[in-house]
Amino acid sequence: MSLKIVGGLKSGLVYSMFVFLTLVVFLLVGCGGSEEVTTETPNPQETAKPLGTTEQQKPKEVKPMDQALTNFIGVDTEKVVEAPKPAAVAPAQLAQYEKQIEDLRTENTGLKQKTVKLEQENRGINARISEVEAKYAAEKIRADKAEELAKNTVQTPAEEKPVVEKTAAGSSSAYDVALKAFNARKYDVAAKGFKAIIDDGSNADLTHRAKYWLGESYFAQKKYKEALPLFQETIKHKNSEKKADAQFMIAQTYERLGDKIKAKAAYEKVVKDYPMSKNVKRAKARWANL
């Protein structure tokens, strides 16, 4: 009996506490809802503001694209920025500038004319060099052939004197024999052979070449006065291939005769008129020593 009473009391207490807690929870929830209602209710005085006030006070929202465009082209896109006007130039200074421009144009024209003239001179020099080289090559070939023939030709005894015979004086063999005698330093024999060819005169080419070598033979025998006119005649010949050598021998002859003024002028002519000659180096050296 007592246990049943105790058990009933416990069950009643538990029930009472459950009801109490439930009421507390409802009260708390009700207070929270009243606070939200109070907070959200607008103030009648605040709602009485004139229309447009809120929009005027609210800052205008700036889009990122508009801000980038403003930074790039400026705030006012319709305003055209005028370029600064150039400073005024004084008339005197302007005239000075115009004079300088005219002087530059004149100088440029002069330089162009000089360039054209130099190009023409260069072409002339190149043509002259080509001509001299061709003549030198032809003379070298002939000299080599003559030397080869002179080496292969059997020397005739001096007593037979074939070079002075009238019948063979104008032949190529007579010229080769005389040239061989000159190369062997038998200048008197060579001089007789070359003179015989000149006296014969039947072969114009051999006659012309024999005159130069006769001058060389006389020069080797120190007969300078006899040699000089032969070299001068070689220079006058239009198609002579021995002009450069003859000009050098003229200078040598004047030097041996003691005429330094003419010798110096002749050496100078070798250097200027025959720049491709093998005698240019020697001519410069002799010219400098006079």
Residue, then its C-alpha position, 0 to 999 in steps of 0.5 A: m500500500s505504501l509502495k503504491i502511494v509513493g509510486g503515484l507521487k513520483s508519477g505526479l511530480v514528473y507530470s507536473m514538471f513536464v507541464f511547467l517546462t512546456l509553459v516556459v518554452f511557450l512563454l519564451v517563444g512568444c517573447g521572441g516573436s513580439e520582439e521581432v514584430t516590434t523591430e520590424t514596425p516602422n516609426p511613423q515619424e521616419t516614414a513621413k519623409p518626402l518622396g525622393t529623399t531616400e534616393q537622393q541620399k543613397p550613393k549612386e552605384v558605380k559599375p566596374m566597367d564604367q569606372a574602367l572607362t572613366n579611368f581610360i578616357g576621362v570623366d567627360t567622354e564628350k569633351v575633346v582635348e585640344a592639342p597645344k598650339p605651337a609656339a610662334v617662330a620669330p621671322a628672323q629665326l624662320a629666315q635662318y632655318e630656311k637659309q640652313i635648309e637651302d644650304l643643305r640642299t646646295e651641299n647635297t647637290g654638290l655631293k651628288q655631282k662629285t659622286v657622279k664624277l668619281e664614278q666616271e673617273n673610277r670607270g675610266i681607271n678600271a678601263r685603263i687598268s684592263e687595257v694595260e693588263a691586256k697589253y702586259a699579258a700579250e707582251k709577256i706571252r711574246a717575250d716568253k715565246a721569244e726567249e723560248l725560241a732563243k734558248n732552242t736556237v743553236q747559236t751561229p758562229a760569230e764569223e758567219k754573221p747571219v744577222v747582218e746578211k741582207t737576205a735574212a735580215g727581215s726574218s723572224s729567225a734573225y730577230d730571235v738570234a739578235l734577241k738571244a745575243f742580247n740576252a747572252r750580253k753580246y750587245d755588239v752582235a745584238a745591235k748589228g742584228f737589230k740594226a739589220i732588221i731596221d735597215d731591211g724594213s720588210n717586216a713592220d712589226l719586227t722593225h718596230r720591235a727591233k728599234y726598242w731592242l737596238g736602244e737597249s743594246y746601245f744603252a748596255q754599251k753606254k751609247y746613251k745619246e744613240a739609245l735615247p731617240l730609239f726609246q722616244e720613237t717607241i713611245k710615239h708608236k701607237n700600238s707599241e707594247k713596249k711603251a712603259d719599258a721605253q719610258f723607263m729607259i728614257a728616264q734611265t738614259y737622262e739620268r746617265l746623261g746627268d740631266k736630273i730634271k728630265a730624268k725625274a720628270a720621266y720617272e714621274k711619267v712612268v708612275k702616273d701613265y703606266p701604273m701597272s708596269k713592272n718598272v713602277k717600283r724602281a721608278k719610284a725609288r729612282w725618282a725619290n733619290l733624284 
